[in-house]
Amino acid sequence: ITPLLNLISAASTEAKGSTIRVITQLALKSKTNQDAITRGGGVPLLVNVLTSSSANVKEPSAMELCTLAASAIWRICEDNEINQRAATQAGVITPLVSVLGSPLPEMQSNASGAISSLARSNADNQAAIARAGGIVPLCTLVRDGSPETKEQAASALWSLAHEHAPNKATIAKLGGI
C-alpha cells in the first residue's frame, strides 16, 4: 500500500485520481486494508487532497479529485473507529462540510457518505460535525438533492442523530425528518 500512497503526492492529477480510486477499492469492506492505509499515512494525504481540491472546486480536475478523496475517506472510515479518529485529527470535517454545498450531486453524495462513516457510533465526531455546520446542508440535501444524494444525506443524518440527543433535536428543528 505504501507505493500507492506515495503516488498521491505525485504531480500528475491523473496519477492522483487513479491512485485514489485503487485505495478506495482496497478499503471497501476490508478492515485490514483500511488499517494498512491509515498506518501508511494515507488518511492525512487524502485529507490534504480533499482540502486543496475543495478550495479550487471550479476546476474540473479539482472536482474529480475532491469527489474521489471524499469517497476514499468514506470507505476508509466505514465501521472503523480508529480511522474515524485519524480522519478527524487530520482535519477532514471542515472540507467535507464545505463539499456538501457543491453543485455536483456526486460530490454531495460522497461527502454525505464520508460524514455518515465518520459519525457512525462516534459521539465526538457527531458533535464535531454539528459544530462545523454539517447538519443544515444535510437537511437541505435530504429535501432537495438528487436521489442518490438524498439517500446518503439521510444516512449521514441517521449517523449524526443515533444516540445523540442534541443532534436529534437540531435535525428535527431544521426539518430533517
DOKE-889087 format. One record per residue (C-alpha): y, x, z; chain. Coordinates in nm, 2 decimals. Each point is the difference from the previous one (the first is absolute). Last residue first. Example, Ala and Ser with C-alpha at 12.3 -4.5 7.8 and 13.67 -1.06 7.14 Angstrom:
2
PT      Y      X      Z chaine
PT  -0.11   1.37   0.71      A
PT  -0.34  -0.14   0.07      A
This chain:
177
PT      Y      X      Z chaine
PT   1.43  -3.72   0.94      A
PT   0.26   0.26  -0.09      A
PT   0.28  -0.24   0.07      A
PT   0.23   0.26   0.16      A
PT  -0.04  -0.15   0.35      A
PT  -0.38   0.00  -0.04      A
PT   0.00   0.36  -0.10      A
PT   0.23   0.10   0.29      A
PT  -0.21  -0.19   0.25      A
PT  -0.33   0.15  -0.12      A
PT   0.17   0.35   0.00      A
PT   0.10  -0.05   0.37      A
PT  -0.35  -0.13   0.09      A
PT  -0.20   0.29  -0.15      A
PT  -0.38  -0.07   0.02      A
PT  -0.01  -0.02  -0.38      A
PT   0.35  -0.07  -0.12      A
PT   0.06   0.33  -0.20      A
PT  -0.35  -0.01  -0.15      A
PT   0.04  -0.36  -0.10      A
PT   0.34   0.08  -0.15      A
PT  -0.15   0.28  -0.20      A
PT  -0.28  -0.22  -0.13      A
PT   0.25  -0.26  -0.10      A
PT   0.20   0.27  -0.18      A
PT  -0.32   0.11  -0.18      A
PT  -0.08  -0.36  -0.12      A
PT   0.36  -0.08  -0.09      A
PT   0.02   0.33  -0.20      A
PT  -0.32  -0.09  -0.19      A
PT   0.14  -0.35  -0.09      A
PT   0.35   0.14  -0.09      A
PT   0.25  -0.02   0.28      A
PT   0.23  -0.29   0.11      A
PT  -0.13  -0.15   0.32      A
PT  -0.23   0.28   0.13      A
PT   0.24   0.25  -0.15      A
PT   0.29  -0.14   0.21      A
PT  -0.20   0.02   0.32      A
PT  -0.10   0.36  -0.08      A
PT   0.37   0.08  -0.07      A
PT   0.10  -0.13   0.35      A
PT  -0.29   0.15   0.19      A
PT   0.05   0.36  -0.10      A
PT   0.34   0.06   0.17      A
PT  -0.07   0.35   0.14      A
PT  -0.03  -0.15   0.35      A
PT  -0.28  -0.23  -0.13      A
PT  -0.18   0.29  -0.15      A
PT   0.03   0.20   0.32      A
PT  -0.13  -0.30   0.21      A
PT  -0.31  -0.05  -0.21      A
PT  -0.05   0.38  -0.02      A
PT  -0.01   0.03   0.38      A
PT  -0.22  -0.31   0.03      A
PT  -0.27   0.14  -0.23      A
PT  -0.27  -0.25  -0.08      A
PT   0.10  -0.02  -0.37      A
PT   0.36   0.12  -0.03      A
PT  -0.05   0.30  -0.22      A
PT  -0.26  -0.17  -0.23      A
PT   0.23  -0.30  -0.04      A
PT   0.30   0.22  -0.07      A
PT  -0.20   0.18  -0.27      A
PT  -0.10  -0.33  -0.15      A
PT   0.36  -0.12   0.00      A
PT   0.11   0.33  -0.16      A
PT  -0.27  -0.04  -0.26      A
PT   0.10  -0.36  -0.08      A
PT   0.37   0.07  -0.02      A
PT  -0.05   0.29  -0.23      A
PT  -0.24  -0.21  -0.22      A
PT   0.25  -0.29   0.00      A
PT   0.29   0.22  -0.13      A
PT   0.35  -0.11   0.10      A
PT  -0.02   0.24   0.31      A
PT   0.11  -0.15   0.33      A
PT  -0.34   0.07   0.16      A
PT   0.06   0.36  -0.10      A
PT   0.26   0.04   0.27      A
PT  -0.26  -0.11   0.27      A
PT  -0.24   0.27  -0.13      A
PT   0.27   0.26   0.01      A
PT   0.09  -0.08   0.36      A
PT  -0.36  -0.01   0.12      A
PT  -0.14   0.32  -0.14      A
PT   0.17   0.25   0.24      A
PT  -0.27   0.27   0.03      A
PT  -0.07  -0.12   0.36      A
PT  -0.07  -0.35  -0.14      A
PT  -0.24   0.14  -0.25      A
PT  -0.18   0.21   0.26      A
PT  -0.03  -0.30   0.24      A
PT  -0.15  -0.23  -0.27      A
PT  -0.22   0.30  -0.09      A
PT  -0.14   0.02   0.35      A
PT  -0.04  -0.38   0.02      A
PT  -0.21  -0.03  -0.32      A
PT  -0.09  -0.35  -0.11      A
PT   0.20   0.06  -0.32      A
PT   0.24   0.28   0.05      A
PT  -0.12   0.22  -0.29      A
PT  -0.03  -0.31  -0.23      A
PT   0.36  -0.13   0.06      A
PT   0.14   0.35  -0.01      A
PT  -0.15   0.05  -0.34      A
PT   0.13  -0.33  -0.13      A
PT   0.35   0.08   0.13      A
PT  -0.02   0.34  -0.18      A
PT  -0.11  -0.16  -0.32      A
PT   0.29  -0.25  -0.01      A
PT   0.25   0.26   0.09      A
PT  -0.14   0.24  -0.26      A
PT   0.03  -0.28  -0.27      A
PT   0.35  -0.10   0.10      A
PT   0.10   0.37   0.00      A
PT  -0.13   0.04  -0.36      A
PT   0.18  -0.31  -0.11      A
PT   0.34   0.12   0.14      A
PT   0.19  -0.27   0.19      A
PT  -0.20   0.07   0.32      A
PT   0.17   0.33   0.08      A
PT   0.01  -0.03   0.38      A
PT  -0.35  -0.16  -0.01      A
PT  -0.12   0.31  -0.19      A
PT   0.11   0.24   0.27      A
PT  -0.13  -0.20   0.29      A
PT  -0.33  -0.09  -0.16      A
PT  -0.07   0.35  -0.12      A
PT   0.09   0.14   0.35      A
PT  -0.22  -0.27   0.16      A
PT  -0.28   0.12  -0.22      A
PT   0.04   0.36   0.10      A
PT   0.03  -0.10   0.37      A
PT  -0.33  -0.19  -0.03      A
PT  -0.19   0.27  -0.20      A
PT   0.01   0.28   0.26      A
PT  -0.36   0.10  -0.05      A
PT  -0.10  -0.17   0.33      A
PT   0.14  -0.32  -0.14      A
PT  -0.18   0.02  -0.32      A
PT  -0.33   0.09   0.18      A
PT   0.05  -0.30   0.23      A
PT   0.03  -0.24  -0.28      A
PT  -0.29   0.16  -0.18      A
PT  -0.23  -0.05   0.30      A
PT   0.14  -0.35   0.07      A
PT  -0.10  -0.10  -0.35      A
PT   0.09  -0.36  -0.10      A
PT   0.25   0.12  -0.27      A
PT   0.11   0.35   0.10      A
PT  -0.16   0.17  -0.30      A
PT   0.15  -0.26  -0.23      A
PT   0.35   0.05   0.14      A
PT  -0.03   0.38  -0.02      A
PT  -0.10  -0.03  -0.37      A
PT   0.30  -0.21  -0.08      A
PT   0.23   0.23   0.20      A
PT  -0.13   0.29  -0.21      A
PT   0.06  -0.18  -0.33      A
PT   0.36  -0.09   0.11      A
PT   0.08   0.35   0.12      A
PT  -0.13   0.16  -0.32      A
PT   0.20  -0.24  -0.21      A
PT   0.31   0.07   0.20      A
PT  -0.04   0.37  -0.07      A
PT   0.16   0.23   0.25      A
PT  -0.32   0.03   0.21      A
PT   0.04  -0.08   0.37      A
PT  -0.26  -0.27  -0.03      A
PT  -0.23   0.25  -0.17      A
PT  -0.06   0.18   0.33      A
PT  -0.15  -0.32   0.14      A
PT  -0.26   0.01  -0.27      A
PT  -0.10   0.36   0.08      A
PT  -0.02  -0.10   0.37      A
PT  -0.24  -0.29  -0.07      A
